[in-house]
Structures are given as C-alpha cells and as structure tokens.
Amino acid sequence: MNQRLATWALLLPLLLAGRAGAADQLELINAESFYPEGPLWFHGRLLYTEMVRHRLMVWDGKANKEFARLPACGPTSIAPLGDGSLMVTCHLAHELRRVSAAGQTLATIDRDSQGRRFVYPNDSISDGQGGAWFSSSGEFDLGAPPTGTIYHLSAKGELRPIVDTIRYANGVARTADGKRLLVSEHLNRKVLSFRIGAQGALDDRRVFFDLAEAPPSRESDPLAGPDGIEVARDGTIYLAEYGAGRILVLSAEGRLLQTLPVPDKYVTNVALDDRQRTLYITSPASNTVPPFRGSVWRIAVPLE
C-alpha cells in the first residue's frame, strides 16, 4: 500500500464520521490520481482522464494503468463514437482528439465546420446516433461574458455550434427518455435543459435545477457549481458539484433527493457501470496546488 493510500485508509473514517447516508460506503480505487475527470464505463472497464498528466487511464477492477498518452492535450472527457473510436476533449489544447479503442490517436480536430476554434472544450456525451455533443466552456471567471457553447459532432463528421450564451458550459447528459439534453451552467449554478431535435439540434431552453435549492455545503468555494452529470436508466440524476465536495442526487423531474459528501473538494464528474450498480466519482483535492492530486472513488447504487 502506498503512503497516500495508507493515509486515506486512516483518515476516511474520520472525514466521514457523523455524516448520515451513503458516504461511509465510498471506496477508493485510485488514491493518487492527477486531476481526474471524465469517467466512462467502456467495454467492461472504467476509463477516465488525468488532465495535468495528459493521459487517459483505465481501471480493470484490479489496477489503474495508462490507456493512452495525449501530449499537450489536458483531457477532461471521453465519449464513444459510432465507429468504435473515442472522442476526447482536450481542455488545455482547445481541441478534440479521436482515439481508437486501443488507445491510439487517430485524428485531431481544432475547429468547427465554420473554421472557428473551441474555447476550453470540457464535457461530452454520445448522441446515441454515432455522434456526440460537447461543451466548450469559455473562461472560468465570474466576470467573463457568457460565451459557453454546446457543439454537436455528427456521425458523418460535421461539427457545428448548437446553442451558446451559457455562463461556463460544463457537464452534459441525455435524459433517460432521450428527449432532452441536460447542461451544467456552472457559473450561474444552474442545470439547463434543452429539447433534442433532428441532427443534434437543441431548442426549448429551460432551467431544470437551480443549485440555490440545495442546502449549503460544507465547502464555500466562490466558483463552486454544477459539473459532470450522469443519468441512470431509471431517470435518477447524479450531479457533481465542483468546489463543494459532494454529489447531488436528483429525480428525473429535477427534485433534490439526496446529497452524497465526497472527501475531495473539487468533484468533477460521475459515471455508472453498465449494470447501473456502481457509481464512479472523480475528484481532485485542489485546483491550485501542483501536481493537483485527487482520487477516484466508487459506491454501490442505489445509495442508502
């Protein structure tokens, strides 16, 4: 057992002491990850990104290993495409990279079909038709204008902006019925909802959940807000709250059901396995102190 894992083994019971609910069921699967993000259950294994190490990682149930090295990328999410490859958002390089199922880089995309560059591409989700949506966040600054944009990459390779003027576009997920796309508007502390139309179109913009409805968290980061989103087949929504050290569990209608505290403050994203029995959580402990150590967790669902 490495030193950090041994430390967590001693501290975790103390960190979670006195918290009701499922928090004491959290299990570490990687105690020393480097700004982990973007978990995805893929072909029976967990993939996730390490942004500051410029790589994709894989956990096979026993060990964490490097899956793909992506120099100067700063990866933050992974989405499966219809041809069997993976679309990776390179947050720090302002581009996308297409990676094979074996971890080999196949192509780089640095602008949309109209020749425009992306600004901090962030999260992504399959559209169920061989393509994907992804968020281009804009600047992570409370004083910045709302330039966040959702893009759609079609199965044929057309890449176009769909909706914009989002105040830091972050997590994206389809609802269980496939009719709407949920988008985290991080710096407005809201989750938006859009109706999904033909060819990846989005309209009927609504506020789905306002984090003002959630109780105060144990953390108080001024840039705390909704990050990654995972939707279970039964409609339950798991929402990572970055800077607040917790997961918000919502009903399919957007009603807060439960909160799950996470020891690391900067919870970035969540993912379910294919059986919908395990929730995986990625969470850096700091967003300012190199080498940006964090953890990858898992917990059985439904949460108790």
N, C-alpha and C positions, 0 to 999 in steps of 0.2 A: 504494500500500500504506500503511495507516495505521500509526501508530507502534507500537501494541501488536502488530499482526501482524508487523511487521518485527522486533520484539524476539523474538517466538516463533520466527520463522524462524531466528534466530541461536542461541537457547537450546535449542531442542528437541533437536538432535543431542547436546548436552552432557547434558541431562537424562536422555536415554535411553541414553547411552553405557554400554556394558558389560552391558546387560540382554539376556539371551537371549530368543528367541522373536519374537513379532509386534509388540512395542512400537514398533520403528522404522518400522512401516508405518502408524502413526497419521497421519491427515491432518486439519488444521484446516479446518473450513468456516465457523466463526464464532469469531474470536479475541477478541471483546469482547461477550459476552452477559451479561445481568444476572440472576444466579441462575437459570440454565437448568434446566429439569425436563421431565418428561413427554413424551418424544419419541413420535411416532406417524406411521407411514407412511400417508398418506391421499390417495387419488386421484392417485398418482404423484408426490407431493411430501411433504417432511418437515414436519410441524407440531411445535412444541414451545412450552413456556411460559417466560415470564420473570416469576418470582414478584414481584420487587420493582418491576417496571415495569408490573404489572397488565395484561399483554397476552399474546396468542398470536402466535407468529412462524411464518413459512413460509419454507422454503428450497426453491427450484425447480431446484436443480442448478447455478445460477449466482450467485444473490444471496439474501441474507436480507432479508425485508420483514415489516412488521407485518401480521398477518392479522386480528386482532380486538383491540379495546381493551375491557377489562373493569374499569371503575373500582372501586377498593377491594376487589378480589377476592383477589389473591395466588394466582394459579392454579398448580397443581402437576401436573395430569394431564388427559388428554383421552381419551375413549372414544367410539367410534362407536355410535350407536343405530340401531335397525331402521328408523326413519322417515327416515334420511338425515342427521339432525342429530347434534350432538356434545354429550356430557355433559362439563362442565369442573368439576373440584373446585376450589373457592375456599378454599384453606387458611386464609388470614388472615381471611376473612369468615365462616367456619364455615357455608358453604352450597354448593349446586350451582347452576350456570347452564347452561341449554341454549342452544346456539349453532347457527345454521344453517351449512350447508356453504359459505355465502358470508361467514361471519364476523359475522353479526348476532345479537345477543342476543334470544332468543325467550321465555325464562322464567327465573325464579329460584325455587329450592326451598330453604327454610331449616329444614325439619324433616321428620321421617319421618311415616309414616301414622298413628302414635300421638301425634303432636304433640311429639315430643322433638327437641331441637336436636342438631346434629352437633358434635363436638369435633375441630377440625383435620382435615377430610377431606383425604386425601392422594393415594393412587394409585387407579387404576381399570382395569377390563378388560371388554370385551364378554363377555356370557354366550353369544353365538352364537345367541340366540333373540330378538334385538331389544332386550334389556335390558342391564344391566351390574351388576357388583359394584364396590364401592369401599370403601377403608379409611378409618375415622375413627380417627385415631391415638391421641388422648389427649394427655397432657402429655409433652413431651420432657425428662424428668427422671428420673435413676436412682432417686430417692427417691419418685417418684409411684406410686400404685397402678396395677395393670394394667387400664386401662379401654378399651384399644383394641378396636374393634368392626368387623366386616365387615357392610356393608349390601348389600341387593340391590334394584335398581330394575327392575321388570318392564317388558315392552313395553307393558303397559296402564297403567303409571304408578304401580303400588303400590310403596311404598318401605318396607322393613322391615328391622330388625336381624336378622342370621342367627346370628352367633357373637360372643362377647365375651371378656372377661378376657385380652386379648392385651397383652403389655407393649410398647406402642407399635407398633401395626399399621401397616405401611408398604407395600412392594411387593406386587402381586397379579398372578397369571398362571395361565392354564389349562395343564395338561399337554398334550402333543401328542395324546394319545388322547382328550382332552376329558373324562376321568373324574374328575379331581381338580383342586382349586384350591390353588395354592401361595401362601403368605402370609409375608412377612418379619416376624418378630417382632424388631424392630430392637434393643431394649434388652436382650433375652435372647440376642442374637447367634445366632439360630436361624431356619431356614426351616421353617414348618409346612406340613402337607399335610392337606386335607380332601376327603372324598368328596363329589362333586356329585350331588344328588338332584333330584327334580322341583321346578319353580318356584323354582329358585335355592337350594334348601335345601343345607346343608352339615353333615356329621357325620364320624365316624371321625377325630377329630383325632390327628395323629401328628407327630413331629419328622422332617422329611425330610432336613435337613442342619444340622449343628452347626458354626458357624464356628471352634470350637475345633480342628476337624480340619484347618484351613488353616494353612499356615506363617505365622509372624509377618510383618507387613507392614513396609514402610519408614516408615510413619506410626504414631503412637501416640495418637490422639485418644481420650479416655476414653469418648466417646459413639459411637465407630465401630461400625457394624453393617450388616446387610443392608438394602438399599434396593430400587430397582426391579429387576424380573425380566422377562426375555424368553425365551420358549421357541420354539425353531426347530421346523420341521415334522418333522425327523429325531429330535427329542427332546432335543437339546442345550440346556442351560440357561445363560443368561448372567445373572450376578448382580452388580449394582453394590454395592460395599462402600463406603458413605459414611464419610468420615473416614479411609480407608485408602489412597486413591489407586489403586484397582485394580478390575478385573473378575475375578470367579471364574467359571471355565467348568466346568460340572458335566455329568455324564452324566444320562440320563433316570432312572437309578436313584439319583442323588444322590451319585455318586462324583466327587471333585475331579479334573479332568483337566488344568487349566492355569490360570495366573494371567496377567493382562494389566495391567501397570502403566500408569497414566494420570497425566500430569504434574500435573493439578489434584487437590487432596486430597479434595474433597467430591463424589465421583462420585454422582450422584443417580439416573440411570436409563439404560436402553438400549432400542434398538428395531431390528428388522430391516426391510429393504425387502421388497417383495412377492416379489422373486425369491430372497430369502434369500441374497443375495450380499454385502450390505453391512450392517455393524453400526454404528449411530449411538449416540453417547455424549454425555450432558450432564453437565457437571462445574463447579460453582462452585469458585473458588480459595480462598474464605474464606466462613465463615458468620457472621462478626462485624464485618467492616470494610466499611462502605458505600463504593461502591454495589454491593458483592457481585459483582464481575466474575468471569466464568468463561468457559468455552469449550464449543463443540460440535465433536465430532470424528466421523470415520468411519474404518472399517477394513474391508478385504476379509475375507470368511469363505469357507471355514474358516480359522481362524488357523493360522499356520505355527509 
